Amino acid sequence: MNGHGKLYLIPVPIIEEQGLKDIPPYNISLVNGLVKFIAEDARNARRFLKQCEYPDITKAEIVLLNEHSKEADISGLLKDLLDGHSVGLMSDAGCPGIADPGADVIYKAHQKHIEVIPLTGPSSIVLSIMASGFNGQNFAFVGYLPIDKQLKIKKIRELEQISGKQNQAQFFIETPYRNEQMMEVLLEALSPNTQVFVGIDIHSPKQLLVSKTVHEWKSSLLPYMHKVPTVFGIYKRH
């Protein structure tokens, strides 16, 4: 034993209004036993702790990790773990380490031989892969595509080509206020028989999970997705 604390990867509800229905009781019990946390946003973290009925939120020590964190900051986040204190790593929504800056801390924890323990919980990306009907044995999540339209079209066609050659489903996300533009570009850039999946507002009462070919999408009314969290997927079937 090296005396290090454990790094717990704590999933957070995708939709706050849904409460803790997707969070196992074990997670809640574990969270309430921790004092030290790493989170993207302190306010969101405290809101989650409150949902878990954390014994005394004023005693919860929350340090921030986000896109502004530097290499030295990330290394500093390991100090408590190296000193023997267990730490909970939270995302703003969903699972830490998936489309989330927490991956950098997890990587460094492995380098320092700190035990990493992922907990069960919701991930809009994983749920989208499950619901898409695409190849669940060969898929890729590629994050955000380029903002520039021409570069975006080029990237989409590259992903379509990879999908066709490797039988690999491709998933990605967009800044919510650009979702509708993304959908328009997908329908412009892709071949008629390529399938497009959208996972809109996953786990909310308005959730919409749909897979159609480009041809079918062009023949139907497009769903409302402006400023709504959405996961996109494309798949060129053999």
LINRALIN-V372050 format. One record per pair of residues at least 4 apart in sequence whose C-alpha atoms are under 7 Angstrom apart, sorted by sequence separation. I is the first residue (numbers start at 1). J is the second residue. D is the distance in whole Angstrom. If there is no record, write none. Layout:
BEGIN
i=I j=J d=D
i=I j=J d=D
END
This chain:
BEGIN
i=23 j=27 d=7
i=24 j=28 d=7
i=25 j=29 d=6
i=26 j=30 d=6
i=27 j=31 d=6
i=28 j=32 d=6
i=29 j=33 d=7
i=30 j=34 d=7
i=41 j=45 d=6
i=42 j=46 d=6
i=43 j=47 d=6
i=44 j=48 d=6
i=45 j=49 d=6
i=46 j=50 d=6
i=47 j=51 d=6
i=48 j=52 d=6
i=49 j=53 d=6
i=50 j=54 d=6
i=65 j=69 d=6
i=69 j=73 d=6
i=70 j=74 d=6
i=71 j=75 d=6
i=72 j=76 d=6
i=73 j=77 d=6
i=78 j=82 d=6
i=79 j=83 d=6
i=80 j=84 d=6
i=81 j=85 d=5
i=91 j=95 d=6
i=96 j=100 d=6
i=97 j=101 d=7
i=102 j=106 d=6
i=103 j=107 d=6
i=104 j=108 d=6
i=105 j=109 d=6
i=106 j=110 d=6
i=107 j=111 d=7
i=108 j=112 d=6
i=109 j=113 d=6
i=110 j=114 d=6
i=123 j=127 d=6
i=124 j=128 d=6
i=125 j=129 d=6
i=126 j=130 d=6
i=127 j=131 d=6
i=128 j=132 d=6
i=135 j=139 d=6
i=148 j=152 d=6
i=149 j=153 d=6
i=150 j=154 d=6
i=151 j=155 d=6
i=152 j=156 d=6
i=153 j=157 d=6
i=154 j=158 d=6
i=155 j=159 d=6
i=156 j=160 d=6
i=157 j=161 d=6
i=158 j=162 d=6
i=159 j=163 d=6
i=160 j=164 d=6
i=161 j=165 d=6
i=162 j=166 d=6
i=163 j=167 d=5
i=174 j=178 d=6
i=175 j=179 d=7
i=178 j=182 d=6
i=179 j=183 d=6
i=180 j=184 d=6
i=181 j=185 d=6
i=182 j=186 d=6
i=183 j=187 d=6
i=184 j=188 d=6
i=185 j=189 d=6
i=186 j=190 d=6
i=190 j=194 d=7
i=203 j=207 d=6
i=212 j=216 d=6
i=213 j=217 d=6
i=214 j=218 d=6
i=215 j=219 d=6
i=216 j=220 d=6
i=49 j=54 d=5
i=69 j=74 d=7
i=80 j=85 d=5
i=81 j=86 d=6
i=91 j=96 d=5
i=97 j=102 d=5
i=109 j=114 d=5
i=146 j=151 d=6
i=147 j=152 d=6
i=163 j=168 d=4
i=174 j=179 d=6
i=201 j=206 d=7
i=202 j=207 d=5
i=212 j=217 d=6
i=13 j=19 d=7
i=39 j=45 d=6
i=81 j=87 d=7
i=90 j=96 d=6
i=96 j=102 d=6
i=97 j=103 d=4
i=146 j=152 d=5
i=162 j=168 d=7
i=163 j=169 d=6
i=201 j=207 d=5
i=202 j=208 d=7
i=13 j=20 d=7
i=89 j=96 d=7
i=129 j=136 d=7
i=145 j=152 d=6
i=163 j=170 d=7
i=200 j=207 d=6
i=201 j=208 d=7
i=200 j=208 d=5
i=13 j=22 d=7
i=91 j=100 d=7
i=199 j=208 d=6
i=200 j=209 d=6
i=199 j=209 d=5
i=46 j=57 d=7
i=159 j=170 d=7
i=198 j=209 d=6
i=199 j=210 d=7
i=198 j=210 d=6
i=197 j=210 d=6
i=198 j=211 d=7
i=197 j=211 d=4
i=196 j=211 d=6
i=197 j=212 d=7
i=195 j=211 d=7
i=196 j=212 d=6
i=195 j=212 d=5
i=196 j=213 d=6
i=195 j=213 d=4
i=196 j=214 d=6
i=194 j=213 d=5
i=195 j=214 d=6
i=42 j=62 d=6
i=193 j=213 d=5
i=194 j=214 d=6
i=192 j=213 d=6
i=193 j=214 d=6
i=32 j=54 d=5
i=42 j=64 d=7
i=192 j=214 d=5
i=193 j=215 d=6
i=32 j=55 d=7
i=39 j=62 d=7
i=41 j=64 d=6
i=191 j=214 d=7
i=192 j=215 d=5
i=28 j=52 d=6
i=35 j=59 d=7
i=36 j=60 d=6
i=37 j=61 d=6
i=38 j=62 d=6
i=39 j=63 d=6
i=40 j=64 d=5
i=35 j=60 d=5
i=36 j=61 d=5
i=37 j=62 d=5
i=38 j=63 d=5
i=39 j=64 d=5
i=40 j=65 d=5
i=200 j=225 d=7
i=35 j=61 d=6
i=36 j=62 d=6
i=37 j=63 d=6
i=38 j=64 d=6
i=39 j=65 d=6
i=40 j=66 d=5
i=95 j=121 d=7
i=38 j=65 d=7
i=95 j=122 d=7
i=187 j=214 d=6
i=201 j=228 d=6
i=94 j=122 d=5
i=95 j=123 d=6
i=144 j=172 d=6
i=200 j=228 d=7
i=201 j=229 d=5
i=94 j=123 d=5
i=139 j=168 d=5
i=140 j=169 d=6
i=141 j=170 d=6
i=142 j=171 d=6
i=143 j=172 d=5
i=144 j=173 d=5
i=200 j=229 d=6
i=201 j=230 d=6
i=94 j=124 d=7
i=138 j=168 d=5
i=139 j=169 d=4
i=140 j=170 d=5
i=141 j=171 d=5
i=142 j=172 d=5
i=143 j=173 d=6
i=144 j=174 d=6
i=200 j=230 d=4
i=74 j=105 d=6
i=78 j=109 d=7
i=138 j=169 d=6
i=139 j=170 d=6
i=140 j=171 d=6
i=141 j=172 d=6
i=199 j=230 d=5
i=200 j=231 d=7
i=153 j=185 d=7
i=157 j=189 d=7
i=198 j=230 d=7
i=199 j=231 d=5
i=135 j=168 d=6
i=156 j=189 d=7
i=157 j=190 d=7
i=198 j=231 d=6
i=199 j=232 d=6
i=67 j=101 d=7
i=135 j=169 d=6
i=198 j=232 d=5
i=66 j=101 d=6
i=134 j=169 d=6
i=197 j=232 d=6
i=198 j=233 d=6
i=65 j=101 d=7
i=153 j=189 d=6
i=197 j=233 d=5
i=196 j=233 d=6
i=197 j=234 d=6
i=196 j=234 d=5
i=195 j=234 d=6
i=196 j=235 d=7
i=194 j=234 d=7
i=195 j=235 d=5
i=194 j=235 d=6
i=195 j=236 d=6
i=194 j=236 d=5
i=99 j=143 d=7
i=180 j=225 d=6
i=179 j=225 d=6
i=180 j=226 d=6
i=179 j=226 d=6
i=44 j=92 d=6
i=177 j=226 d=5
i=37 j=87 d=5
i=38 j=88 d=6
i=39 j=89 d=6
i=176 j=226 d=6
i=177 j=227 d=4
i=36 j=87 d=5
i=37 j=88 d=5
i=38 j=89 d=5
i=39 j=90 d=5
i=40 j=91 d=6
i=41 j=92 d=7
i=176 j=227 d=4
i=36 j=88 d=6
i=37 j=89 d=6
i=38 j=90 d=6
i=39 j=91 d=6
i=40 j=92 d=6
i=176 j=228 d=5
i=34 j=87 d=7
i=176 j=229 d=6
i=176 j=230 d=7
i=173 j=230 d=7
i=173 j=231 d=5
i=172 j=231 d=6
i=173 j=232 d=6
i=172 j=232 d=5
i=171 j=232 d=6
i=172 j=233 d=6
i=171 j=233 d=4
i=170 j=233 d=5
i=171 j=234 d=7
i=170 j=234 d=5
i=132 j=197 d=6
i=169 j=234 d=6
i=170 j=235 d=6
i=169 j=235 d=5
i=168 j=235 d=7
i=167 j=237 d=7
i=128 j=199 d=6
i=167 j=238 d=7
i=163 j=235 d=6
i=164 j=236 d=5
i=163 j=236 d=6
i=164 j=237 d=7
i=164 j=238 d=7
i=6 j=81 d=7
i=160 j=235 d=7
i=5 j=81 d=5
i=160 j=236 d=6
i=4 j=81 d=6
i=5 j=82 d=6
i=4 j=82 d=5
i=10 j=88 d=6
i=12 j=90 d=7
i=124 j=202 d=6
i=131 j=209 d=7
i=4 j=83 d=6
i=5 j=84 d=4
i=7 j=86 d=6
i=8 j=87 d=6
i=9 j=88 d=6
i=10 j=89 d=6
i=11 j=90 d=6
i=12 j=91 d=6
i=14 j=93 d=5
i=132 j=211 d=6
i=4 j=84 d=4
i=5 j=85 d=4
i=6 j=86 d=5
i=7 j=87 d=5
i=8 j=88 d=5
i=9 j=89 d=5
i=10 j=90 d=5
i=11 j=91 d=7
i=12 j=92 d=7
i=13 j=93 d=6
i=14 j=94 d=5
i=3 j=84 d=6
i=4 j=85 d=7
i=5 j=86 d=4
i=6 j=87 d=6
i=7 j=88 d=6
i=8 j=89 d=6
i=9 j=90 d=6
i=12 j=93 d=5
i=13 j=94 d=6
i=7 j=89 d=7
i=12 j=94 d=5
i=11 j=94 d=5
i=12 j=95 d=7
i=11 j=95 d=4
i=10 j=95 d=7
i=11 j=96 d=6
i=10 j=96 d=7
i=9 j=96 d=6
i=27 j=119 d=7
i=23 j=121 d=6
i=22 j=121 d=6
i=22 j=122 d=6
i=134 j=235 d=6
i=128 j=231 d=7
i=125 j=231 d=7
i=6 j=114 d=6
i=7 j=115 d=6
i=8 j=116 d=6
i=9 j=117 d=6
i=10 j=118 d=7
i=11 j=119 d=7
i=14 j=122 d=7
i=5 j=114 d=7
i=6 j=115 d=5
i=7 j=116 d=5
i=8 j=117 d=5
i=9 j=118 d=5
i=10 j=119 d=6
i=11 j=120 d=7
i=13 j=122 d=7
i=4 j=114 d=6
i=6 j=116 d=6
i=7 j=117 d=6
i=8 j=118 d=6
i=9 j=119 d=6
i=11 j=121 d=5
i=11 j=122 d=7
i=15 j=203 d=7
i=15 j=204 d=6
END
